[in-house]
Amino acid sequence: MSTLALAPTPVRAQMAPAGVVTTLEGSATASRGSAAQPVALKFKDDVFLDDRITTGDRSLARVLLGGKALVTVRERSVLHITEVPGQSTITLDSGKIALTVARERMRPGETIQIRTPSAVAAVRGTVLVIEVIRGASAQLGGGGGGTVEHWYGFTGTTTITFTNGTTGTLTPGQFFTWTGTGNVGSGPMTPGMTADAVSGLQPDGVQGGPGASDAGIKENMTFQLQNVVNAIVGVDTQNRPPNAQQTVNVRDVCNPGPCTFDVGGGGGGGGGGGGGGGGGGGQAVPTPKPVPLPPAVPPGFGNLPTQQTATMLFGDAGYGSSRTTIAGDLRVLGPGVVVNVDGLIGDLSAFKAVWDIGASASGNSASSLSAADRANLVSFMNHGGGVFATGEAAFADGPNGSNAALTNLARGAVKGVPNRITIGGQGNICCNSTYAFNPAAEDNITQVPNVLGAWSPGVPGGIGGGVAGGNVFAKATAGNQTVVIGALWDAPQLAGNQGELAVLMDADFILQNAAQARQPIVQNIDTFIGDASSTLVLNGPLWRSAADFTSAGVPFDIYGYTVLAQDPSAFISTSGGTVTATGSPVVRMTDSQVVTQGSFLQASSGGVFAQTDPGGGGAAAQSAGAFVSMSGGSLLVGNGNAGGNVIEAIGRPNKQQLDGEPDPVTGLPTGLLLGTDQPIRPATGAAVFEEDASAVSAAVALVNGRVHKVDLALLAATASLINLKNGSALTVLGNAVDLVKNAKVTQTDINSALISLANQSLMAVVGNLANVAGGSRLNVAGNFVSLAGGSQLTILNGLLLNVTGGSVVNIGGALVSFTGSNNLLTVNNAIVPTALLNGVPVSGNAASFKITGTPLAGNGTAGTIVINGVVLTSATPLSSLTGSLVAIQGSGSVKIGP
């Protein structure tokens, strides 16, 4: 699977891939082949054999090699990657690297060789750190003179051969040092050496923590590196058979595959965690279940030809219920991607069919078809699009009525002598007429897939100007008089020799006909103007606008469809306008496969996505559904090089105000400046992102980024930000909820949780479950995270809650709440706890925490918490814990409990 936006050049095509960049902070370059200049590396870029990688100041890079080894590269380091059959070689010229090799992925006899200016070693199933410090007179790539080297062992054994002939075996907790004079020293690692070894090898969000012990740093260095490999490569330490649904899709790092996202093993499998996987009090450590991942992305994703197959419904606001009825019919009739709003968007590049449902009276200058709209639709048809529009009776005649607008549309689109075409102007066709579709209409529109005969409009208008023959869609007959009440033109008759146009002269037929009479008409029209495909392939967004739109139904509805969005920009976005869903989800996905290169939904620059309460608030608001709803199917967000987020709420820098609430720990003013823009506005009782099983399948999602990114903005919700139900699965390769800076998130329902998993749902996070940074504030009235009915949450290389930059968190309920039975929370990180506060292992200044009540509700009865392989119980001593649940790094405050 490739995620590159451009086809490979001939030179690059000849290079052999060695791995992929899985983490990048700061800058790194690769000197490659005969290229004159080094190539700047980006997150998830390929790394090739014979690349010479250089990291910049204050930088860190991680490279996954062949799905078998993870190399973490500190700032100002230079290394070279080569390979011969059965052996890859990493040559460290200068700087520091950490190497984790997954023995389970190595073939018999296969090794990874490490070379430095002064030594060589062959590695299998080992975690070690190597540092090369060059003297001022040493030249890059020269001999061992003038260099100092340090080798540190964390797991496994490694035989090192130095250039002076000395050979030694590096074991866990031991070091070797080479001096510039050729002397070799060795011995057990001191606490200072351990700290030096791991210094600079951890991303900014993961630090050793104040008071970190020597043993804790050693243990957690192992866990951190091994868990990152496990998370990305899917090492299965128990040799369980892979699940075909678990193929990693973000990059082809598992080629030839398959690999699984197996979060089992954890600390115990890594050989540490205070007792090799044992728990407090001798309890057995539960093994997490593998988390299902979405199906494989089609080969060539990123360079696939476009398939513009979406459908748009728009029209005057007064006909919202008619549009929603049509949208419901299309949903019943087959798979689709339908956008339903009250106005026409400027960019129609994602669409094959546009339905204009509505009518406006004479004198109404706000007709649904402005001059700009008409020009847009003509261009749309000239490029192969299909348009259906409803005319109306005499009330819509007149220079500013919708019939006049349709007349101008038809005259601009049809070849020949279009000035004769007149939509309307025939009076009301009523009462004593019989109405029938023309069996000889163009393109078999009245015969395929349904035979359309008589029908029952309300009071239609007529069409004049010599429309005859196959261009007659429907007609009304009264005695000897026949009036055309429907017309159509297909590609050969349109100015661009492409596209379709159809008109029926009654908008009310939609509501006046029962479904069994109406849906065959809708299906035939859709067959005429639409596309039979069930795949949408885009090289741009589905929706990008700065105007205001309202939908009486679901604005963005995807059902039974495959959507491949290859553009790195957001799939659906607004910047300055408001899109409102009245009593329904803003986005609904049902039994579909959706893949985006970048983010999924983004509101910025004053733009808003809003969801209104259908019943005026209270209990009735529950029928609005989730803000972004996923029922069955799969979702992969951020398949491009830069990753992406499910929901982005980005405020404007000039829209901030002082925090009006006190610090929950000290009671003093916080002094925080918080964003006031509200780009994401869920209805009362609506989860912001929800996965649920459908009647067909479970819901499976993979996010290469965050689920929620909130930056300089306010996100106010009553219900959960993430709600997983009925066996849903979610994997997040980043912080699940990320308050980036000057952000405020509030969850106000005491009976809800910020993040909720129910009925055997599974979630894995490679990062923090919630990250509150940059002077932000998080208020949770209910529980922080709840697990019910045998659900599982696994945090790999992160915390439940990470607080930095003077940020404030106030949780009114429990930190963790278990209900039912057999729930499991597994946390792995390198944040050594400094205190146990009311049973919660935390890192940071104890005075900055206030933890009361029952912060770990149901722990030991309804669920189990495992931290770096240690089962957390009320009797677990602080000394046996090497990881934390909550950390304040720098300044900040956290209150948990009433």
N, C-alpha and C positions, 0 to 999 in steps of 0.2 A: 504494500500500500504506500503510495506516495502522497505527500501533502505539499509538494512544491508547486508554486503557481506558474512556473515556466518550465518548458521542456529542458532536459539537461543538455548542456553543450557537448560537442563531440569529445573534448578533452575530459570533461567530468564523467562522461559516460564510460570512458575507459578505466576510470579509477575504481579500485575495489573498496567498498565501504567497510569501515572498521567498527563504527559505532555511531552514537547519537548523543548530542548535548542534552542532558536531562535537567540541569540547573545552571543558571548563569546570573551572577551578580557582578555588576561592573562591566569590564570588557575583556575579550579574549580574541586572539587572531590565530589563523592557521596559514603557515607558509606551505604552498601546495604546488608541487610539480614545477613546471617552467613559468608559472605565473610571476609577473614582474612585482606585484604587490601582494602582501598578505591579505587574506580574506577575513573580514570581521565575522566572527561566529555569533549566532543568535540561538536562543532557546529552541531546542529540538532540531537544530541543523545536523546534517550528516557530518561525520568525521571519517576521513579516508586514510587508508594505509599510506605511509610515508609522509603524513602531515606532521609538521612541527608546530606545536601549540604553545602560544605565549599568553600568559595572563597579565593584565595591567595592574596598576596600583589599586588597592582597596577592592580587589576583585576575587571572585571564586567561581570555579567551573566544575561541573560533574559530567563525566563522559561514561556512558554505558557501552562497554566493548563486547560486541557479539552476543549480547544477552547473557554474559557469563561473569563479567567483572565490572566493578564500578570504580572509577578513578576520580578522586576529589583533588582538585588542583588549587593550591593557595595562590595568593597574589604574587606577582613578579616571579613566576616560575616558567621554565621552558622544558618541554618534553617532546619526544619523537616516537611515533608509533610505527612499527614495522612488523612483518610476519613472514615466517617460513612454514611449510607444512607441519602441523602439530604443535606449533609454538608461536605465540605472539610475543613481541618484545616491546617494552616501554623503556626508553632511554631518558633518564632524568638528567638534564644538563645542569640545571640550577633550580633552586626553590624547594618546594615541599609538596608531596602528594600523599594521600591515603589510598590504599588499595584494598578492596574487598573482593575476594574471588569466591563465587558460589560453586563449591565442589560438585553439587548435584547436577550442574549444567556442563561439566567438563567430560570430554570423552576419555576413555582409557589411554593413559600415556600422554595426554595433552597437558601442557603447562603454560604459564605466562612468565616470561623472563623479565626481570628488572635489571637494568644496567645503569650504573652511575660512573663518574670518572674513575672511581677507585674500587668498584666491586660489581659482582654479578650474583643473582639469585634466581632460582626457579620456584614458582609459587603455585600451590593448589590448596583451595579451601582455607584461606588465610586472611586475616585482617592485620595490616601493618602500616606503619607510617615511615616514610623515607624523606630526609632533608639533606640537600646539598648546598653548602655555603661556600661561595667562591671568594678567594682573596682578591685584593685590588689588582694584583698583577696577573691573575689567571685569565686566560683567553677562553671564550666559549668553545667547547668541544675539545679543549686540550686535555692534557694528562691529569693525573691525580695531584700533582704538586700545587700547593696554594689553596687547597680545598679542605673543608671540614665536612664530614658526613655523619648523620645520625640515623640509626635504624631502630625502630621501636616495635615490639611485638605485642599484639592484643589477643589474637586467637591463632591456633594452629602453630606449626613449626616450619621454619624456613632455614635452609642451609645457605650461608653466604660465603663466597670466595672472594677475598680481597686481592688486589694486584700484587701485594708483597708475598703472596702464597699462603697467608693465614686463612684458615677455614673455621667457621663457627656456626653453631645452630641457634637461631633466634627462637625463643619460646615465649609464651604469654607472660607479660610483666617484665621482660628483659630488654636490655638495650645493647647495641654495639655502636662504637664511635671510632671514626677514622680521623686522624689529625693530618695536617699538611706535611708532617715529617714522616708519615708512613707508619705511625704507631696505631695499634688497635686496642681499644679499651672495651670492657663489657661488664655487666653486672645487673642487679635488679633496678628497676625504674623507681626513682624517688618521686614523691608528690610533685616536686618542681618539674622534673622531667616529664611526668605525665601531662601536666598542664601545658608545658612547652610543646609536647607532641601534638595535642589536639588544637592548639591555638591557631586560629586562622582557617580551620578546616570545616567550620560550621556556618550555614547561612545565618543572616542577621537575626532571624526569628528564633533560633535555637542556640542557647548559650549554656555554659556550665552552671550558672547560677551562683549566687553568693554562698560561701560556705561549702562548696562542693568538695567532697572527699576524694582522695586519691583513688580509692576503690570504685567510687561512684563514677568518676570520669572514665576510668578504664572500662568498666562495665558498659557505660552508656555510649562510649565511642564505638564499641562493638555493635550495640543495638542499633544505633543511629545508622551506621553504614549498612549493616546487614538488612535492616528493615527497609531501607530505601531500595536495595536490590530485590528483596522479596516483593515489595510493592510493585516494582516496575517489571521485573522479569517473571515473577510468579513462581519462585522456587517452592516446590512442594516437598517438604522434608519427610513426608510420610508416604511418598510414592503412590499417591492416589491417582486414579485415571483422570485425565483432563476432561472438562466439560466443553463441548463444541461451542457453547454459547459464550465462553469466557475468553475468546481470542482478543488480545489487546489491539485497539484500533488507532490509538493516537499516532503511533508510528510503527513501521514494521521492524521494531527492535527485537522481535522474537523470531524473525525470519531464520530458518524456514518454518518455525512454529510447529504445532500451536503452543501457546503458553497460557497460563491461567493467572488470574488475580487471586492468588491464594494467600489469605492473610493469616493462615495457620502458622503454628510454630512459635511466632512472637519471640518474647524474651527467652522462654524455655528452650525453643529450638535453636536459638543463637548461642546457647551455652552460658548464659549469665543470669542476671535478674535475681541475685540473692539466693542462689540455691539451685541453679540449673533448671529452672522451670518449676520449682516447688513453690507452694503458696504459704501464706502465713498459717501457722498451726498445722502444717503438714497437709493442707488441702491440695487435692489434685487440681491442676490448671486446665480449665476447659479449652478445647481447641476450636477456634472460630471457623465457621463455614466459609468456603470460597464464595466470593461475591460475583454473581453473574455480570457479564459485560455485554454491551450491544453487539450485534452481528458485524461481520467484517465490512468495511467500507469498500465499494466497488473499485476494482483496479483502475488506476489512472485518475482517481479523484483529485481534483485541482486543475485538470486539463480536459475534462469531459465536455463535449459540445452541449450547448444549452438546449433545454426543452422547456419552452415557456407554456405551461399548461394550467396555470392557476385561473380562477374565476373571480371576477369582481362584481358585486351588487352595489348599486348606489342609486340615489334619487332624492326627491324632495322629502323633507323631514316628516310630513304628514302621512307618508306611505311606508313608514318604517315597519309596520306590522305586515304589510304585503311583502316587503323584501325578506323579512324574517321567515315568512311562510315559504317563499321560493327557496331560501337557504335550507330550510328544513326538508323540502322536497328533494333538493339536490343531494342532501345527506342521506336520505332514504334510498335514492336511486343508484348511488354508487360512490366509489372513492373520489375524493376531491380535496382541493385547497381553495377555500372560499374566504374572500375578504368582503365584509358587509358593513358599509358605512353610509352616511348621508351625502357624501360629496365625492367627486372624481379626483383621484390623485394624479399628479402630473406625470410621474414615471410609471408607465404601464408595461415595462419590459418583462415583468414576471408573468404576464397574463396572456391567455389565449382567448378568453371570452369576457365580455363586459355586458351586464344587464342594467339598463336604466329603467327603474321601476318607480313611476310616479307621474304627477301632472301638476301644473301650476296654472292659476287663473289668469285671464287677461288683466293687464295692468300690474302684474307681479313681476318686478324687475329682477327678483331673486330666483329666476328660473333655474332648474337643475342643469340646464345645458347653456352655459354662457358661451360667448364667442371663443374663448380660450378652450373650453371643454370640447366644443365642436371641432376645432382645429386638432386637438389632441386625439379625438376619436377617429377623424379622417386619417391622420398619420398612422394611428394604430391599425386601421383596416388596410392601409397601403402596405403595411409590413406583415400582413397575414392574420390580423386579429378579427374576431367575430363580435358583432354588436347586436343586441336585441333591445328595443325600446318600446315603451307603452305610450301611445297617444291617448286622447280622451275626447269627450263630447264637446259641444260648442262652448262650454264655459272656459276651455283652455285655448280657444281661438284668440286672436288679437295679436298686435305687434310684439307684446312682451310675454305672451303665453307660451306654454310648453309645446303646443302644436306648431307654432311658428318656428320655434327652435329646432324641432324635428324636421320641419320642411327644409330649413337651411342646412341641416346635417345631410339629408338625403341628396339635396342638390349639389352639395360639395363632394359627395362620395360616388355618385352614379355617373357613368359615362353617357355620351350621346347628348340628348336634349333635356337635361335634368331640370331646367327652369320650369318645366310644365308640372313637375311633381308638387302636389300640395297635400300636406298632412293636416287634416281638419278642414274647416270651411264648408262642410257639407251639412251642417246642422246636426241635430240629434237623430240617430238611426234607432228607432224605438218602436216598441209596442206591438205592431202587427207584422213584424218581420220574422223570418226564419233565418238562422245563422248556421253556416256550414264552412268547413275547410275545403280548399280546392284540391281535389285528388291529383290534379296535374301540375301542382306547384313545383318550382325549381328544386332540384337536388333531392327530390323525394321527401321533403320536409314533413309532409302530411302522411307519409306512408311508412317511414322508418324511424325508430323501431316499432312504432305503434301506428295503426290506421286510425286517422282522426276524421270523424264525420261531423255530426251536428254538435254544437256547443251552446253555452248559455252565458253570454256577456250580460252586463247590466244595461247601460245606455251608451253604446259606443258612438264615436264619431266616424266620419268617412274619410276616404283618401281619393283625391282627384288627380287630374293631370295625365290621363291616358294610361294608367297602370293596368296592364292586361296580361292575358296568357299565363305563362308560368310565373310571372312576377306577382300574381294574386295569391296571397296566403289564405285569406278568408274573405267571405262576402256575406252580405245581408240581402235577402230577397223579400219584397213586399209586392204581391201581384206580379205585374210585368216589369217591375223596376228592380234593378240590382245595383247595389252600392258596395264598393270595395272597402272592407274594414280591416284588412291586413295585407301587407306587401312584403316582398323580400327580393334581394338581389345577391347573387353569388359572385365568385371571383371574376369570371370573364366580363361581367357587367359593371365592375367597379373600376375607378380611375387607376388604381395601382395594380390591377389584374390579380389581386390577392384579397383575401378576407371575405366576410359575409356581413350582410345587414338585413335585419328583419324587424317589422313593426306590427303590433296589434293595437287596435284603437280602443282599448278598454283596460285600465289599470285595475278595475274592481273585480274582473273575472277571477282574480287570484283568490279573493276571499269569498266570492259568491258561488264558487264551485267546490264541491266536496273533493277530498283528496283523490278518490278513484276516478273522478272526471278531470281533475286539474293536472295530476302528475303525469299522465301520458302526454299532455301538451308540453309541459315543462321538459320532459325527457326528449321529445322530438326537437324542441328548440335548442336544447343543450347539445344534441347530436349535430345539429346544423352549424352552430357557431363555436362549439367547444372542441375538445380534444379527447380521444378515447384513452389516452395514456394514463397510467397511474404513477408516473414519475415526473417530478419537477426538478430540473437541473438549472441552477442559476449562477451567473457570473456577476451578479449584483444583488442588492437586497430584495426581499419580498416587498418591503414597505419602508419608505424613508420620506418624511414630510415634516414641514414646519407649520402646517395649518391645523385648524380645529375640525374634528370629525366626531360624530355620535352614531352609535349603533343601537338599534332596538333589540338586537340579538348578540351573538358572539362576533366581535369584529374580525378575529382571525381564527378560522376553524380548519383543522387538518384531520382528515379521517381516511383510514385505509390507504394512505399514500406513502410513497418514498420521496423525500425532499432532500436534495443534495445542494447545499448553499456553498459555493466555492469561493465567494468573495470574502476577504478578511474583515470587511466592515460588518456592522451589526445586521443580523437577519431582519429584524423589525426595529425601527427607531423613529423617534420624534425629537426634534430640536426646536423648541419654541411654540409648538402647537399642543393642543390637548385632544387626546383620543379617549372617548368615554364609552364604556360598555354599560348599558342599562340593565342591571339585574342579571348579569351573566358573566362568565369568565372573559377576560381580555383575550387570552389565547387558550384554545382547547385542542389537544392532540389525542386522537383515539386510534389505537392499533396501527400506528404509522411508524416508519423509520425516518428520523430526521437527523441530518448531519449538518453542522455549520463549521465553516473555517474559523470564524470569529465568534463574537458574542451573540446571544439569542435575542434578547430584548433590551433596548437601551433608551433611556430618557435623559436628555441633557439640554443645556442652554435655555432653561425655562420650559422645556417640553414636559408633558405630563401624560402618563397612562393612568386612567381613573376607572374605577368600578363603583357603580352606585348600588344602593340597597334597593331591591325590588319591592319591598314591602314597607318602606319608610323606616327601616331600622328594626332592632329587636330580633325576635325569633324568626320572623319572616325573611330576614336578610340571609339566612342560611341557604336559601334557594339560589343565591347568586353563584354559588360554586367557588372554586379556588380562582385566584387571580390568574395564575398560569396553571392549567390543569392538564395532566397527562394520564390517560386511562389506557393501560396496555401499551404494547409497542416498545420502541427504543428511542433514545435521544443521546446524541453525541455532540457536545458543545466544545468548540475550541480545537478543532482538528488541524488548524493551521499552525504555522511556526510560532506565532505570538500567543497562542491559546485563546481563551475566551471565557465569558461569564454567562450564566443563565439570565440573570437580571442585573442591570446596571442602573443605579440611581445617582446621577452626577449633577450637583448643584452649581450655582454660579458664585464666584468668589465674593461678589459684592452683596450677597444675600446671607448675612450672618448676624447673629445677635448673642449677647451674653447669656450664658446658662442661667435660667431663672430658678433652678432647683439647687438645694445645698448638697454638699458632699455627703453621701450616705454614711460615711464612717465618722467624720469629724463634725458634721453639722455646719461647717463653714461654707461660704461661697466658693465655688470651684474656679471661677474666673475663666471658664472655658468659653471660647467663641464657637458657636454651633450653627451649621447651615440651617436656613429656614425654607429653602426650596423643597417642595414635596413632589418629586418626579413620579413616584410610584404610590398610588392611593387605592389600597384594597378596600372592599366593602366590609361592613360589620360582619364579623364571624367568618370571613373568607381567609383561608390559608393563602400565603403569597405564592408558594410553589408546592404543588401536590402531585404525588405519584400514587396511583391506585391500579389494581388489577382490573382488567375488563373481563367480559364473558369469554374472550378469545385467548388472552395471554396476560402474563404479569408485566409490570412496567420495569424497564431496565434502563438506567442512564449512566453516562460517563461524562464528567465535566473536567476538561483540562484547564482549570482555572478556579473560579469561585462560583458558588450558587448565587450568592448575593454580594455585590460590590456597592457600598454606599460611601460616597465621597462628597464632602461639603453639602450634605443634604440631610433631610429628615424623612425617615420611613416610619410611619405610625400604623401598626396593625393590631387588631384584637386577637387574632388567632396565630397559628404557627407560621414562622417564616419558611420552614421546611416541614412537610407533613408526608410521611411515607406510610402506606397502608397496604394490608393484605398481600404480603410477600413481595412488595416492591424492592428494588435494589438500586442503590446510588453510590457511585464511586467518584470522589472529588480529589483531583490532583492539585491541591492548593488549600487555602483556608476556605471552609464552607461558607461562613458568614464573615465578611471583612469590612469593618468600619475603617476606612483608609485614613482620613483626617477630617477634623472638625465636623464629624458626622454624628447624628443622633438617631437611634433606633429605639422605638418603644413597642412593647407588647403588653396589652392592657387587660386581657382576660385571665383572671386568677385560676380558671379551670383549664387553661391551655398551657402548652409549653412552647418555648421559642423554637425548639426542634423536637419533633415527635416521630417515633417509630412504633408501629403497631402491627400485631398479627403476623409475626415471622418476617418482618421487613429487615433488610440488610443494608448497612451503610459503611463505607470505608473512606477514610480521609487521610491523604498524605499531606499533612499540614495541621493547622489548628482548627478545631470545630468552630470556634469564634475567635477572631482577632480584633481587638479594640485598640486602635492606635491613633497617634497624631492629635491628641487632645479631643477625643470623641467621647460620647456618652451612650451607654446601653442600659435601658430600663426594662426589666422583665417582671410583670406582675405575678405570673405563674411560675412554673418550674423552668429551669434552664433547658434540660433535656429529659425526655421521658421515653422509656422503653417498655412495651407491653406485649404480652402474648407470644413470648419466645423470639423477640427481636434481638438484633445484634448490631452494635456500633463498634468499629475498630478504628483507632487513631494511630496511624503509622508516622512516626517522626513529628509529633506535635502534641498539643495540649487540648484539654477541653476548652479552656479559656486562657487566652494570652492578652495581657494588658501592658501597653507601653505608652510613652509620650505624655504622661500626666492624665491619662484617660480615666474615666469613672464608670463603674459597673454596679448596678443595684438590682439584685434578684430577690423578689419577694417570697418565692417558694424554695424548693429544693434545688441543689445543683444537679443532682441525678435522682430521678424517680423511677423505680421499677414497679410494675404491677403485673399480676398473673404469675407466670413461672418461666424458668429456663431462659431468662434474658441475660445477655452478656455484653459487658463493656470492657474492651481491651485498649489500653493506652501504652504507647511506646514513645519515649523521648529521652533526651539527655539533660533534662532540667532536674537536677538533684534537689529534693525538697529541703527547705530550711526549717519547716515546722509542720506538725500535725495539729490543725485547728478544728476542733469538734469532729475529728476523724478524717478531715480532708487534708491530704498532703499538698502543701503550697510552697512556692518559692518566692522570696521577697521579704521585705520588711514586715514583720508580724503586725506592727502597729497600723499598717495600711489595710489590714483585713478586719472584717467583722463577720463572723460566721456563727449563726445561732440556729435554733430549731433542730430539724432533722435534715441535714444537707444531703445525705445519701439514703433516701427513703427506699426501703425494701431491699437494701444491700444485704446479702446473705440469706434472704428468704425468697424474694421474688426474682433476684438477679445476682450476678457476680461481677465484681470489678477486678481486673487484672492489670497491674502496672509493671511493665518490663518483666513479665513472667512471675510476678508475686501476686497472690490473691490478697486483696485488701479486705481485712476484717477489722472489727473493733479492737482486736488484740494485737494487730500488726504494729511492731515498733518502728519508729522513724528510721532507725539504723538499718533496717532491712529493705528500705525503699530507695530506689535509685532514679525514680522518675516522679513527676508531679502531675496533679490534675489541673491546677491553676497556678499561674505565675504573674507577678508584677515585675517586669524588667525595666529598671529605671524608676520613674515615679508613677503614681496612680493610686487608685483605691478600689477595693472590691468589698461589697456587702452581699452576703447570702443569708436568706432567712428572714422571718418576720421582724 
